[in-house]
Amino acid sequence: MKHEEDVFIRQALASVEKAERYSRAKQIVVTVVAFGAAIWLTERSPSPELKLEVTILSGVVLIAAVCTAKVLALVNRNTKSVLQAIAELERK
């Protein structure tokens, strides 16, 4: 039974590391796209009267996207830390 648990922990740790790399790349892409969209929307507002509203909306969406990506990155990092701690307990 000990061997099966060890294999499970290794596989879970490998999956978390893969998800962490993917999440980091996705965070960079989302941030770049969100900044580009915010700038594009600000420059292309439908009318001068809506420029302030479009700017505020773009900023809120940008902040929401960055915060969501950051939370996901922290979840992956913390999961990795927990699995590493479990693996250390299993080795002792």
N, C-alpha and C positions, 0 to 999 in steps of 0.2 A: 504494500500500500504506500509506503514511503516513496518508492520510485515513481509511482503514478502521480503523486502530489508534486514531486520535484519536476517532472516533465510538464505538468499543467502550469506550474508557476513560470517555468522557462518560456513556454509558449505564450502565456499571457503577457509576460514582460516583453517578448519580441513583438507582439501585436501592439502593445502600448507604445513602444519605441517607433514602430512604423507609423502609427497614428499621429504621434508627436511630430515626426518629420513632415507628414502630409499636412497637418494642421498649420505648421509654421509656413510652409509654402503657400497654403491657401490664405493665410492671414496677410501675407505680403501682396498677393494678387488682389484680394478684396480691398485692401487699403489703397492700392494704386488705382484700381477701377473706381472706387468711391471718390477719391480725390479728383480724378478725371471727370467723373459725372458731375460732381459739385461745381467744378470750374466751368464745364460746358453749360450746365443749367444756369449758372449765374450770368454768363455771357449771352445766352440765348433766351433770356426771359421774354415771355409773350408781350409784355408791355413795360414801359418804364415805371409805372405805378406798382407793379408786382415784383420789382427787383429785390426789395427788402424781404418780402415774404418768401420768395424763391431762395434767397441766400440763407435765411433762417431755416427753412425746411431742409435745404441741402446740408447745412451744418448738423442738424439733428439726426438726419439719416446717416451721415458720416460718423458721428459719434456713436450711434447705436451699432453700426457695423463694426467699428473698431473695438468697442467694448465687448460685443458678442464674441469676436475672434479671440480677444484676450482671455475671456472667461473659459472658452474651450481649451486654449493653450494651458491655462492653469490647472484645469481638470486633468488633462493628460499628464502634466508634470507631477501632480500630486498622486495620481494613480500609479505612476511609475515608482515614486518614492515608497508608497505603501507596499507594492509588490517586491521591491528590493529589500525592504525591511522584513517581509515575510520569508523571503529567500534566505536572508541572514539567520533568521530564527531556525529555519529548517536545517541549516548547515551545522548549527551548534549542538 
